[in-house]
Amino acid sequence: MEVVVDQQKKQRGKGRTGSLENPETYENVPGHIIPILEREFDDFDNEAEQFLSGALAEEQFIGFRLKQGVYGQRQPDVQMVRVKLPFGGVTPEQMEAFADVVEKWAPLDKGHITTRQNIQIHHVPLRDMESLLREISAVGLSSREGCGNTVRNVTGDPWAGVAADEVFDPTPYAGAYVRYFVRHPTTQLMPRKIKTAFTGSDEDRAITGIHDIAFLSRERDGVKGFEVRVGGGTSIMARVAPTLYEFVEADNGDYLKVSEAVLRIFDRQEWLRVNRARARIKVLIDKIGIDAFREQVEEELQGDWAIERDFDVERLRFDDDEEERAPDAPPTPASPNGDRSEFDRFLQGNVQPQRQDGFVAVEVKIDRGDLSPEQFRGLAAIMREFTGGYARSTVQQNLVLRWVRDEALYTVWEQLKALGLAEAGADEITDVVSCPGTDSCKLGITSSMGLNRAIKQRLEEMEISDELTRKIHIKMSGCPNGCSQHHIANIGFYGASLKVGGRQMPAYIPHIGGNYEGGEVIFGTRLKSRLPAKRVPEAVQRWIELYEAERSEGEEFNAFAERAGAPRFEETIKDLTLPAEFSLETMQQFIDWNRSSPYKVERGEGECAI
């Protein structure tokens, strides 16, 4: 395909802060990262009413609402709202606001933590959406550019600022990046969305390798900067982001300038707009190579725009001294009385010491990422009393409570237990990750949330105690796009379908041997197997038993998978891949997990590429 670039495209900046063109103001208030503009709520209400009355065409309205973070569902007359939590940060007041709006407008009575650290609320009637957006804005929450071809939620290491292994805390600079690019004229209608991540450590708990653009903390001669990576992604063309620059200064704004150069180049690629399904920056870099792309960035940085823009990081950065707000030690620490095995298991699997003496970070394991209003409020109360108000969502759909005193751990555990949130094993084998799938997504092929529940139940029945087996990560997506990040799981699946005698059967394609830990991203090997959905838990159990029976001493799952080879895994489940003929005895295999009616592929047009 010919590379067609619109070199004449006008690409404006945001304008002077506080002007009519750019009325944003910035506060160093916890949770208030994205500036709130009241006029946007009125605009949304007006546009929604015009659409509902038939005065505004659907294609015009879709583009407008996507920029406000409102996404269409497979169910008619309801929407999903994706609320951005930059670097996962959330406050007690915001948790309570989520509880309130879920109770008022979400029929399923839950909010959902995504693998991009957002909170999504589903099945909201369009007429109620403006009220919801306005209500959450009162506590600093924004859905602005949560959808559409924009800079999406900027993710980060949930342990940033408290991790012992980080070069420096990237949080203030992630905040500046969010503020610089939200509502930026150039990033409102790019060829596709841009996913960004910041991490302060080579452990790379933000998984920078699968991002369009990512930043890793670096320091040279006492100067803070970032290694900049560009062009990663999963989905139908999985790529690990190569390094664009080994070091770009942070405090002088160079990292923002380089970022804008990257996005300006991407925005002008007209050839990418022809096929929006493949219109990601990774496709451009895959086509021309990172060296040629770097040359384009260098040339772009010579333009007049780079002189005209205001890259004042001091003005934009988000500074918050969390340690200053950290709680005091409780006057009378509680401790277990009698059998403490359950508590000790929680300590082992969910608690990490902070670099600050006397404090720990507690990872709350959240089943499928779903929280009820009662759990939102309960977590808010725990945060307010025991964390100084600090928590961050994670890319594994969990929540990290920061600044918990060592002496308060048992009390925190007891309160989490009362909420049904004290399960041990965060980021372990039973901490299964999935996207919403056919529960709400137009692109969903299978019920990935239902499979999540079924696999977790099977794993719990197996009563796994082996420490190496517990380290296995399992993820599943309801379609090939990979919102659960199944490509990088040790065992991953994506939704598909089978045809059996004229009938359709839900199915999954497995991946084996992916990795995202230790700073190394590896995409799993796709097996030549297609498993009926109802047989996937059995396949998982067989693979685990194969691993435990045939591994070498101390051999981890991926090393075993590489040594055994894909054919060995395929052979182990070969009989499970043979779909049964339809009959009264096999009818359940033609019904997806968590469903009661016969399976049928009903895939609509997704709005990710609109």
PyMOL commands that set and color helices and strands:
alter all, ss='L'
color gray80, all
select helices_A, chain A and resi 39-53+58-67+86-88+92-105+126-137+171-181+185-187+208-210+235-237+254-267+270-273+276-278+281-288+290-300+305-308+313-316+322-325+341-350+367-369+373-386+406-418+437-439+448-462+467-470+486-488+533-550+557-564+566-572+574-577+587-590
alter helices_A, ss='H'
color red, helices_A
select strands_A, chain A and resi 70-72+78-83+89-90+111-113+119-125+151-156+194-199+213-220+223-230+243-249+351-353+359-364+370-371+391-393+399-405+433-434+474-477+491-500+503-512+525-526+531-532
alter strands_A, ss='S'
color yellow, strands_A
deselect
rebuild
show_as cartoon
